[in-house]
Each structure stands twice: as C-alpha cells, then as structure tokens.
Amino acid sequence: MAAPETATGTTLRYAFGNVLSFFILLQIGVLAFSIRLFSVIKYESVIHEFDPYFNYRVTQFLTKNGIYDFWNWFDDRTWYPLGRVIGGTVYPGLTLTAGTIWWLLNSLNIPLSVETVCVFTAPIFSAFASWATYLLTKEVMGAGAGLTAAALLAMVPSYISRSVAGSYDNEAVAIFALIFTFYLYIKTLNTGSLFYATLNAIAYFYMVCSWGGYTFIINLIPMHVLLCIVTGRYSSRLYIAYAPLVVLGTLLAALVPVVGFNAVMTSEHFASFLVFIIIHVVALAYYIKGILSPKMFKVAVTLVVSVGLVVCCAVIAVLIALVASSPTKGWSGRSLSLLDPTYASKYIPIIASVSEHQPPTWPSYFMDINVLAFLVPAGIIACFLPLSDASSFAVLYIVTSVYFSGVMVRLMLVFAPAACIMSGIALSKAFDVLTRSIKFQLPTRFGNSQVDAGDNSAGSVVAQNDAARIEKSEDKLRERPSKKNKKKEKEKENVEMASLKPKKEKRLLVLPLVASAIAIFLLVILGAFYVVHCVWAAAEAYSAPSIVLTSHSPGGGLHVFDDFREAYAWLSHNTGVDDKVASWWDYGYQTTAMANRTVIVDNNTWNNTHIATVGTAMSSPEKAAWEIFNSLDVKYVLVVFGGLVGYPSDDINKFLWMVRIGGGVFPHIKEPDYLRDGQYRIDSEATPTMLNCLMYKLSYFRFVETDGRGFDKVRQTEIGKKYFKLTHFEEVFTTHHWMVRIYKLKSPKNRIRGKTKKLKSPSRLLNKSYLCHSRKQAQQVVQEEVVQERITPGTRKHQDRLIFKECK
C-alpha cells in the first residue's frame, strides 16, 4: 500500500505545483502589463517617439483600405519627389498584428480606436514575452528558474524602454517572437518532434515579418548547431531541430516583400546554409558508419572527405566571387557596423548619427539591467553543472548578446532576455541550495529526533540500495567473463556510478544554517532593490513621450512643453494640403502623421543622397539654401531649437551630423569650415561659415529679443551673431517655448522690363562685379565660377562672350 500512496502524493504535489505555476505566471503577465502604463497615467494615451508615428499611420491605412491596398500602397507624401512603396519597404508584422487585434475587437463589438490598440500593443506583448521566457528557461533549467526569469523580464528596464504604452515600434512584438523562436528550437532539440520543428519555422517567419533583427536568430542557431557538432553532441534531434528551420524558414522569409531574395543572397544568411551543408555531411557519416564495417568505413570516409573537399572548395570559391563583387562584401551597413564598430563613423555617417546606434556606457548597463549584471556570471557557471545542449545554447546566447549590446546601445534590448534567463537560473540554483540547507539543519535545532531519524533512515536506505547495486554488478561481472559482456557491464557500472555521484554531491552542498538564512535575506533585499529600481525607471525614466516634455521647477512645480504638437497643429491648419515641408529627417514621420503634410526626408533613411541634400541646404548660406529648397518645391522649413528652455536634442546639437552627411555626397561642404581650432562653437569665436549658414540663422533669428543678450542655455554661452535679417526666408510661426520654429520660403522677385533687365546678365547672375578689358579676362572669370560650381562648364563660351560684351 505504501507505493500507491506515494504515487498518489507525488501526483497531487505535481498537480498543485502546476496550478501554482499557472497563477504565478498570470500574476507575472499582469505585472508586465501594468508596470508599462505609467505613461498613460501620468500623461495621456499618445504615441511615443518618432518611428511609432509612421507605424501608426500605416496601421490606420491598413484598417481603412484593407490588406491588398496596403501591399500596393505608394506613399507620395514622403521622400518628395521620389515617394515610397510602403508595402515593399516595411516589416509588416507589427502592423498586421495590431490590425488583426483591432479587427477582432470590433468583431466582438468592442469599438476601440486604432490609436488605442496601437498604444497598448506593446504592454500586451510584454506579458507574452514574459511567458515565452518562462517556457524557454524551463526547457533549459527547470520550472523554478523559468518563473524567476519571467518575473525578472517583466520588470527589466531595458525592455520597458521599448515597450511602454505608446511605444508602437517593431520591437514591441519582435522580442516576444525572438524568445518564442528560441523556445521552440530548444523544445525541438529536447524532444526531437517534427511538430515543434514546424512551429519553430512559423515562429521564425513571424520574427522575420516583425523586425530586421531576425538575422540574429538565423546566425545564432547555426552557431549552436556547429558547436554541438564540434563537441561531439550530434544527434537526430539536432538534425530535426535545424534542417526544417533552414528550409521552411528560408522559404517563408522570402515571402516577406522587404526581405525577398535577400534571404538567400546576402552574407547575413550564408552561415545558416554552410552549417546546413555541414550537418548533412555529418548525418551521412553517421549513417554510413552504422551500415559499414570499420575498415570499409575508413575507406568511405577517405573517399567522401576527398570528394567533399573538392566540392566545398568549389562552393567556397563561388561564394567568395559573389561576395567580392559587392562593395560591402554582401553585408548591409548595419551588419558591418556590428562586426566593425568603426565602420559607420568612417563610411556611413547617417547610421552613426543615430543616438541608439552609439556604444553604451558602463552606467547604462546598471540603468537597464541593474543587479542582473552581477547575477549573470553565476548563471553562466550554473549552466555548466551539468552542460547540456539547451544550457550550451543559453551560454552562447548570453555571450553573443553581450558583444552586440556593447557595440550598439539599441541591442541592449536583445541582451535583456538573456540576462534575465541567466539571472533566473542563478537565483533558482541559489535558493535550491540555501533552502535545502535550512531544511536539513532546522529540525536538529529544535530537537526533532523523529524527523532526524527519518532522514537518517532514508539516508541508510539510499546507502543500502547503492551497495546492493554495486554488489549485483560485481556478481554479474564474475558470472560473465566474455569480452563483450565485460564491456557492457563496465559501461553499466560507469552509468550507475555516475548516477551515484550526484547524490553524494548533493549531500555535500549543505551550507551552515546561519549563513543560509543570511544569504536568503540578502537575496531578498537584492530583489527588493531591483523591483524599486524597475518601478522608478518605468515611472520616471522611460514613461515620458518625446512629443510631450516635462520639467520640474526648484519649487516642485511641473512644467509641460507641448511645442511639437502645437507646431504640427499649426502646419495642419495654416498650410496647403500639397505644401512641402523640409526638416531634418528625425521629424519626418511625425510631420507626415500629425500635420498630414508632404516631407522631403523622414526616419526611414533609405536614400542617403536625399538626406545629404537637406543637410547641404542647412549647412549652406541663406541664398544657396533657398535655391536648393526651391528646386525641391519646398514651401516651409521646420527647425527644432532648445536654446531658450535648455532642450539638448535640438538641431544645433545635430548640426555637425548634417555637415558630415552632406559633405559625404557634396565635397564642397567641409566639416573644418564649421570648427574653430577643432571645436564646435556658436559664440563670437565661431567661424564665419558657421555664423552665416542657414541652420544658425533659422535657429537664432530674433533670439536676442528673449533676454537682451542671446544666451543659449544648452550650449551655455552667448551667441556670436545676434542681429541679422533674413533675405530669402520669413518667420511664420514660433511655438510658445521657442522649441519649434517654422519659416516660409520667400517667392522669387518678379522679372520686370526696363532698367533692371540687366539682372539677367551673366555677370549679375554670378553675384559679382567684374571689369573685363579682353576676352581672356572674361574667360578667366568664367573658369573661376565653374570651379565654384556657380555655372555649368557647358555654357563657358556663351557666358564669357556675354560678360565681355557687358563689361565693354
């Protein structure tokens, strides 16, 4: 009767544990959702940042016009006059997900607006990401570690920064897709189920639809497969986990328009194909080894290796030829920036100019993952005790994500789940040891002899069973002296002895009672500190939308700066529907979505030449800038200025990037011309080129009227050029706090007959007065103007004749 009672107790305990785990996971999901609502509670339900406004606008179009019009949508309000094919240039996962949620809710007669669905999409998927982390960590190290990792991820500031309510960006759903894809891969690796392998390919397809970071998956998994092969861990389960993912996943990825044939043509995907070939070679070798004798197997290996080397060399030569034909060796600019952190600053300043593409500082690690930085090493050590296929994948994940997060601060988002998994494993293992130590020693402190006797009796039973097993193995060895039986029995004995070692080690992992209690107390304090920091980060650091700014006065008063929406509302109500607005690319998405006006460039940054043209205009003198903007049919220019209120992310602080990007395409724009002895200055020591450029004039026009001396609170200095007039632009609107300033291009002067007809003459058009006594002097004048790019070389003869005629 004892055995059935024990089995029944074990079943009840297992069922109770599952129910308890379910309710804990439910609470973790509620926590993950609710901690991200500070932005709505403190401010209002609005879209945050810059990119989310484009995603919101696309989702609006999808819900109004349907999926087919979405795939074929040509947007003529962006990148004027080029336009943009939206369906073929966006990752549609986020848009389709939010659109599907909106459609389901409205089908159930829950009439939520598209904006409301977009605002709360990220908090909902943060709960899903926490549950996916539980599943992944459970496959690696058990349910206890999974629950701990899920709770940590629900609150980690790095993930909160990109998933607060209103942060409607691709990462809102992509992090869930990333973790869930890894979980299905590990699940397939542990079970060898083709069903999970198919689900893994589908999850990878959703990740490809959601974010360009899918290349991290398609490179990390092949690295793990290659690691398993090299360390002798190849199995049929590994083959089932990897081969369907590459074949089916690649075919599905090619269906996404923005990816297309890049899934098989770019260098980011070549590692997966190379490992795909290697795993088939290894599988063939294991199959041949099973059907051939050892001698024949050696001959076959020699033949296969020789032929395989020839084939591999040919394939590698073809790949090298294809890669070498590309200027970037088949890699995208962002991928090269990850492999070589200095690449973007040297060759692609548009990538280096983005703040989230900069390397993080050490304090940012403490800010974004807090105490997890100290728990990660302990989790890595725990993964080696013992090392399995799943735990080796977790170690590889944390190592690669640490490197990429050190290159680009944006990829702290990829590092955060790995840090939570490792920290969850470390805390789970620590609590196992500490609670077991207290459990074994606490009864003796209270003199509970019965429990002590029970423990001793249990220990003696285990010892007797171990001794009996050893005796049985010795008897079998004596009865079977053959070589084959000896080998088999030795293997069995080794397995049995190996099974006995963990029991002996567990008995040794008992710490003193006082030390265990103090350690548990310190871990609880550490967890409390982590919770307080995460709540503060969610409430204060990451909840403020960039479009609505706040500050606190020394007396505790709250000041709200709503200048951005004020400026976009003015554009929407006071400009023509077809008017074009020029600004730096940071504000393109917001201008299109909130003001509904056509922009020249936006945050997509797909055309570097177009952005460089705007940068050149901002870096040029007023007249030259007017000519550039007029050629683009621009009617209004928008600049962001923070010198009055101390807003540091204004256009003056971004101006050097405009110069660098413009100079990369138009060589006459040179960065040293805007620096004084290598320093960027806007005071009286600034260079004439800086003081006369359009950006300086549009930012500081009438600024001296605010305080009488023109003191810039961001740069902490008085401006150099205080009194000047605009000749080709006119101010039409400045927001309440001077944060956004809008200027209108003046119309060109009418050409009238009579005395002023000479304004059309070449010497006047060249903006200089000349006294030419010969045709040779006229030719020299024209040559100088050609060098200065004021006239085209093709009109030299006509120009020098007219100049000479006029001078006479």
N, C-alpha and C positions, 0 to 999 in steps of 0.2 A: 504493500500500500504506500510505502514511502516514495517510490519512484513516481507514481501518478500524481501524488500530492505535490512533489517537487516540480513536475512538469506543469501542473496547473498554476502553481505560484509563479513560475517563470513566465508563462503566457500572460497572466494578469499583469505582471510587472511590465512586460513588453508593451501590452496594450495601453496601460496607464502612461508609460513613457511616450508613446506615440501621440496620445491625446494631449499630454502636457506640452510636447514639442509643437503641436499644431497651434495651441493657444499662445504660446510664446512667439511663434512666427507671425501670428495675427497681430499681436501687440507690436512686434518689430515693424510690420508694414504700416500700422497706424502711426508709429513714431516717425518713420521715414517720410510719410506724407505730411504730417502736422508740423514737423520742425522746419519745413520749407515754405510755410505760409506766412512767415513774418513780413515778407514783402507786401503781401496783400493787406495784412492787418495794419501795418504801420503807414503804408502809402495808399495804394489803391490797386485794383486789378488792371494792370497795364503790362504791355510787352516791354522787355528789358533790352538793353544793349543795342547793337546795330544789325547784325545778321538776322536775329529773330524777326525783325520787321519785314524782311524780304520773305522769309518762310511764312509769315502770317499773310502777306499779300498773295502768295502763291496758293495757300490753303483756301483763301477766300475765292480765288478764281476757280479752284477745283470744285468747291461746293456749289458754285453758281452755274458752271458750264459743263461739268462732267469730266470723266477721265479721258475721253478721246480728244476733246478740245485742249485738255491740259498737255497731253503729249505733243500736240502740234502747235502750241502757243508760241507765237513770235511776238516778243515784247518790244514795241517801238518807243517806249518811254525810258529806256535805259541805253546807255552807251550810244547816244546820238552822235552821228547819224548812222552808226552801224547796226544798232539793235542787238537783240539776243534771243536765241531759240531756247526757251526755258525748259521744255521737256527733255531736251538732249544735253543739258548742261547742269542739271541739279541731281543730287541724290534724293530720290523720291520717297524714301522710307518714312521720314518724319511727316511729310505732307499727307501721304496716303494713310498713315496710322491715325493722325488727328482727323482727317476727313472721314475715315471709317467710324471712329468714335462718335463724331457729330451726327453721322447718318443713323447709327444705331440708336442714339439717344432720341433723335427726332422721330424715329420709327416707333419708339416706345412712348411717344407723346410727352417727352421731356424737352421743352423748347429752349435749349441753351444756345447762346450765340456762338459763332465761330471763334471770336476772341476769347470767350470764357473757356472753351475747350482747349485752345492753344495755351492759355495761361496755366492750366492745371495738368497738362500732359506730362510735363517733367516730374512733378511730385508723384504722380501715379506710377510712372515707370521707375522711379527711385525705389518704391516698395517692391516692384517686380525684380529689380536688380538685387535687393537685399535677399529675397527668397532664392534667386538664382545663385547667389554667393553661398547660401546655406547648402544647396544641393551640391555645388562644386566642392566645398570644403568637406562635406560629409563623405563624398567619394574618396577624398584624399586621406582624411584622418579621423572620421567618425562624426556622430551627430553632435556631441558636445562642442567640438571645435567649430562645427558648422553654425550652430546657434550663436556662438560668441562672435564669429566672423560676420554674420549677418547683422548683429546688433552694432558692431563697430562701423560697418559700411553705411548703415542707416544714418549715422551722425557725422561721418568723416567730413571735415570742412572742404577738402579738395573736391569731393563730389558735389557737395552742397553748392559750391560756387558756380557750377554749370547746370544745376537742376532745381534752383529755387522757382517758386511760382512766378511765371512770366518769362523765364529763360527758355524760350521756344527755339532751341538750336538743335542741330543734328545729334550732339552728344546726349541729349535728353533720352533718346531711345537707344542710341548706339552702345552705351555702356552695358545696358541690360543684354543687348544682342551679343556683345563680346563675351560676357561672363557665361551666358547660357550656351553659346557655342563651345566654349571650353568645357563646360559641364558635360554636354552630350559627347564630346570627344573622349573625356575620361570615362564616362559611363560605358561607351562602346569598348574602350580599352579594357575595362574591368570585366565586362560580360561577354564580349565577342558577338554582340547581337547586331544583325544587319538592319533590324528595325531602328535601333538607335543611330546607326551609321547614316541611314537615310534622313532621319530627323536632324542629324548634325549638318548635313549638306543644306537642308532647308533653312536651318538657323543661320548658317554662313551666308546664304543668299539674302536673308533679311538684313544681315550686317552689311553686306555689300550695298544694298539699297539705301542704307541709313547714313554711312559715313565713309570717307576715304581712308580712315584708319583700319579698314579691313585688311590692308596689306600686312599689318602686324600679325594677324591671325595666320595668314597664308605663308608667313615666314617662320613664325614661332613653332607651329605644329610640325613642319618638316624638320626643323632643328631638333625637336624632341624625338622624332622618329629616327633620325640619323644617330642621335645619342644612344637610343636603345639598341640599335643595330651594332654600333661600335662596342658597346659594353656587353654584348652577348645576350641581350634581352629580347631578341626577336621571337615572335610567336604569331600564330594565326590571328589572334585577337588584335595585334598591332597592325597586321595587314588589313583586316576588316575595318579598323578604325580610320585608316588613312586612305586607302585606294578609292573607296566610293566618294570620299570628301573631295579628292582632287578631280575625279572625272565628273561627277554630278555637280559639284560646287562650281567648277570652272564653266561648265555649260550654262548653269543658271546665272552666274555672274556676267557672262557675255550677253545675257538678255537685257541687262540694265543699260539704257542708252548712253549714260555718261561714261560707262566702262567699256562696253563693246569689245572690240578686238584687243584692247589693252590687256585683257585677261590672259592673252597668250602671246602678246607682242612686246611687253615691257619687261625690263630686268627685275622689277619687284616680284614677278611671278616665276622667274626661272628656277629659283631654289626648290619650289614645290615639284616642278617637273623633273629636276635632277634627282631628287630623293625618290620620286615615283619610279624612275628607272632603276635606282639602286635597290629599292625594296623588292622589285620584281626579280632582279638578279639573285638576291639573297633567297627569296622564296623558291626560285628554281633550283638553287644549290641545295637547299634543304630537301626538296622533293627528290632530286637525283640521288642524294645521299641515302635516302630511305629505300630506294629500289635497287641500288647497285652495291656490289661488294666493295670493301675498302680499296682494293687495287684498282678496280675499274673506276671507282670514284676519283682517285688521284689522276688517272688518265683524262677523265672527263673534265675535271677541274682545270687541268693544264690546257686542254683544248678550248674550253669556254673562256678562260682568262685571256688566252692569246687572241681569240677572235673578238672578245669583248673589248679588249684594249684598243684594237684597231677601230671598231665601231665607235667607241667612246671618243677616241681622238678625232675621228671624222665629225662627230656631232659637236664636240667642243670647238673644232675649227670653224664650223658653220656658225655657231653661236657667237664666237669671237668676231667673225667677219660682220655679222649683223649688228652686234653691239658697237663695233668700232666705226661703223658707218654713221652712227648718231653722234652729234656734238656732245651730248650729255651721257654717252655710253648707255643709252636706253633707260636712264633713270630720270625721274621727274625732279624738278628743282627742290621741292620739299624733302624728297628722299635723300638727295645729295647733301642737303643741309644737315640731315640727321647723321649721315655717315662722316661728313666733314663739316664740323661746326663753323668753320671759317668760309665755307663756300658761298653762302648767301651774301655775306658782307662784301665779298670780293666781286661777285658776278651778278647777283640778283638783289639789288638793294630794296626792291619792292617787298621781298619776303623778309629781309632783315628789319624793315621799318615797322613791322607789326610787333607790338609790345609782347603779345603772347608767344612770339617765336624767339624771344630772348632767353638765354640761360637763366635758371632760377638762382637766387642767392640762398645761402645756408639758412637764414631766418625764415625763408618761405617754406622750407621743409617742416620746420616746427609749427609754422602757422597752419599749414594744410593737412598735416597728418599727426602733429602733436606728439604724444607719448608713443605712438606706434613706431616711430623711428628707433626707439630703444628696444622694442619687443621683436622687431623683425629678425635680428640676428639669432635670437633664441628660437624663433620659429624655424629658421633655416636649419639649425642644429637638430631640432626635433624631427625634421623631415628625413634625416639620415638614420633615425633609430626606430625601425629599420628603413632602408631605402627601397621604395617600390617604384613601379612605372608612374603611378599617379603622383607620388611625392616628388619624384625627379622632375616631372612637368611643372609642379609648383615652384620648385627651386629655379628652374630655367626661366619661368615667367617673372619671378621677382628680380632676377639678375638683369635680364634684358630691359625690363621696365625701369629699373633704377638708372641704367645708362641713358635711355631715351629721355627720361624726365630731367636728367642733368644737362641735356643738350637744349631742350625746349620746354619752357615752363608750362605750356599748354598740355604736354603729355604727363604732367603730374596727375591728370585725370585717369590715365591708364595705369599709373603706378599705385594709385589709391586702393583699388580692389586687391591687388597682390599684397600690399602692406596689411590690409585687413585680414586676408586669409592667413598670412604668416603670424600675425599677432593673435588671431583667434586660436591657431594651433598652439602657440607658445602659452597663452593663458590657460587653455584647456589642459595641456600636459602639466602645467604648474599646479593647477587646482587638483588634478588627479593625485599627484604625489603628496601634496600638503594635506588634503582631506583623508587620504589613506593613512598617512602618518598619525593624524589625530584619531582616526577610527581605531587603529591598532593599539594606541597607547592610552587613550582616555579611560577605558574600563579599568585598567590597572590602577589609575589614580584614585578611583572611587572604591577600590577593593571588590570589584565584581568578579568573584572567583569562578562563578559558573560560566560566564562568558569567556573568561580566560581559559578555563578548562576546555570549553567548546572549541576555542581557537587552537589550543594545543592538540586536542584530539583530531581536529581537522588537519592540522599540520602533520600529525603522525600518520593519518590515513594516506595523505598525499605521499609521504616518505615511503610507507609500506607499498603503495602501488608502484612508485618509481622503482623500488628494489625488486618487486615482483617482475616488472617488465625487463629489468636488466638480467635477472636470473633466467627468465624464459628465453631471452635472446642468446644467453650463453649455452643453455641446453640445446637449442636448435643448431648452434654452431658446432657443438660436439657430435650431434646426430648426423649432420650433413657435411662431410669433408670435401665434396667436389668443389672445383674451382668456381663454376658458375654460381653454385649455391653460396660459396664464400663471398663472392662479390655482392650477390643480392643481400645477404644477411649483413654484410658490412654497411651497405647503403641504408638498410633499415635501422641498423644500430645508430648510424650517424644522424638519421632523421629523428630517432627517439631521443638521443642525447641532446640534439638541437632543441627539441620540444621541452626538454627538462631545463635547459639553460635559462629561458625567460622566467620560469618560476623561481629559480634561485636568485635571479637578478631582482625580481620584484620584491623578494624578501629583504634584499639589501637596500632598496630605495625607501627607507623609512628614516625620516628626519626627527630630531628631538621635538617634543610636544610644544615647548615654549617657542622654539624657532619657527615651527609650522604656523602657530597662531599669529605670531608677529608678521610672518610673511603674508598670510592671508589678509591681515589688517592693512598692510602696506599696499597690496594689490587692489584692495577695495578703495583705498584713498587715491591710488593712481587712476582707477576707473572713474571715480567721482571728479577728479581734476579734468579728465578727458571729456566727461559729459558737460561740465561747466564751460570749458573752452569751446566745445562744439556749439552749444546753445548761444554763446556770445557771438561766435563767428556767423551763425545763421541769422541772428537778430541785428547785428550791427555792421559786420564787415561785408557781407555778401547779399544783403536784402535790398539795398538801395538801388533802384533802377537808374541807369546812366542818363536817362532822359529827364529825370526829376532829381535835382540835387538838394541836399540839405546841409546846414551847418549850425553849430551851437555857439551862441554868444557867451562871453565870460560870465554873464549873469544867469545862464541856463536857458535863455530863450532859444527857440527853434526858428531858423530862417529857411524858407523854401525858395529854391531858384527854379522856376518853371520856364526859363527863357527859350528852351528848344521848342517846346510845343507852342509857345507864343509866336515864334518866328515862322514855324511851319503853318500855323493857322493864318498868319498874315499873307504868306505866299498863296495859300489856298483861296483866300477871299479877295485878294487885291491884284492878282496877276492873271494873265490869259491862260486858258486851258492848254494851249500849244506853246506857251513860252518855255524857253530852255534855261535851266539854272546850272551854273558852274560852281563847283566847290571841290575841296579835296575829297578823295574817294571815301574817306571814313563816313561821310554823311549822305552818301548816295542812296542807300537803302531807305533811310528814314525820310529823305526828301520825297522819294517816289511813293512810299507807302502813306505818309501822313499829309503831305502837301499835294500829292497827285500831280506832280509836275515832271517834265522830262529832264533827265540829268545827263551830263556828259560822261561821267565815270561813276562807278559805285564799288561796293566792297567785294565784288567778285574778282576783281584784279586780273582778268584773263588777258587783257591787251595792254602790255607794258608801254607800247608806243603812245597809246591814247592817254594813259596816265602821265607819261613823260611830257606830253604836250601841255597838259594842265599845269604840271609842275614848272615847266618853262615859262608859261604865262605869268604865274605867280612870282617867278624869280626875275622877270624882265621889267624894264622901265614901263611907265604907265602907257605910253603910246604903243610900244611894241606889244604889250599885253592886250591892249584894246584890239589891235589888228588880229591877234590870234583868236581871241574870243569872238570877234565879229565874223571871222571866217568859219567858225563853228556854229554860227547863228545863235549865239548866247545873248540873252537879254538881261539876266540878273546874275550877280556873283555873290555868293554867301561865304562869309568867313566867321570863324569862331575865335573870340578874344576873351582872355581871362585876366587881363592886367588890372581891371578895376576891382574885382571881387576875389582874386587870388586863385582862379581856376587853372591848374597847371597843364591840363591836356588841351591846350589851345593850339591854334595854327602857327603861332610864332615859335613855340617849342618844337613843332613838327617841321618847321620850315627847312632845316638843313636836309631832311629826307627828300623834300620836294626838289631841292637843288641837286642832290645826288642822283635821284631818279631821272630828272630832266637832263642832267649832264651826261647820263649814260647813253642817251639817244641823240641829244643835240650838243655837240662838243663845245660850242661857244659858251655854254653855261659851266663855269668852273667854280668849285667849292672854295678855293683860296681867295677868290674875289670877295667873298662874304665874311671872311675871317680877318681879324686884326691880330697878327702875331700868333696865329693858330687858335685864337679864342673867338667864340661866338658872342658878339656884343651888339646891343641895341642902343647904347648910350652915346655920348658925344664922341667916344673913341671908335665908334663903328665906321666901317668903310663906306665911301660914297656909294658903291654899288648896293650895299645893304640898305642905306638910308633912302635910296631912290627906287627901290624895287616895289612892285605893286603890293605885295603882301604887307610890307611895312606901312605903306600909305593907307591901305584899307583898314588895317588894324588900329593905327594911331591917329587917324583923321579926327580932329576936334577933341582928342583925348586930354589935351592940356586944359580944356574948359571944365573938366570934372573937379580938379583940385588946384588949378592955377600953376602947377609945376610939372605935370605929366609923370607922376611916379607910378611905375609898374610894380604891383605887389607880387607878381610871380617872379620876375627877374630881380626884384629888389634894387631898382635903380631908376633914375630919371631918364626919359627917352632923349635921344640925341637931337632929332629934328622935330620940333614942337609945332611950328607954324608953317603950314603949306596949304595949297589949294589943289583940288583935283580938276584936271582939264578934260579928261575923257570919261570919267565916271561921276555919278552923283549919288549921294546917300539918300535912300528912300525909306529905310526903317532900321532902327536900333532897339533891341529889347530893353526891358526895364533895368537890368543889371549889366547891360553892355556885353553880354556873353555872345550874342549872335548879331552880326551886322550884315545888312543886305544893301547892295549897290546896284544901280542900273547903268548899263552902257549908254552913253550919250549918242544920239544919232549923228551921222556924219554931216558936215556942213553942206548946204546946197551949193551947187556949182552955178555961178551967175555969169552972164556975158559982160563984156566990157573990160574995165581996167584990171580986174582980178583974174582975167583969163590966164595970165602968166603963171598962176598957181599950178597949172597943169604941166608946166615946162619941166624937163628932167632935172635941172639944177635945183628947183624948188622941191621937187619930189624927193630928191636925195637929201633934203633937210640941211643943205649947206649953201653958202655963197662963194662963188668962185670968180676969178678974173683970169680968163684964158686968152692968151695972145696968139696961140697957134693950135693946130690940130693935135700936135704931140702932147701939149699940156692937157687938152681935153681927154685924150686917150689915157693919160696917167690918172686923171680924176675918176674916169670910169673904172679903171683897173682897181683903184683903191676901194671903190664902192662894191665891186664884185667880191673883193676879199672880205669886206664887212657884211656881205650877203644882203645888201640893200637892193641890188638889182640882179637880174639873171645874166649869166655870161652870153646867152644867145642874142641879146639886144645891144651888144657893145657898139657896133658900127652906127646904128641908128642913134644911140644915146650920145656918143661923142660928137657927132655932127650937129645935133641939136644944141648941145652945150656950147660948142664953139660958135654956132650961129647966134645964140642968145648973148654970149659974152661980147661978141662984136657989136 
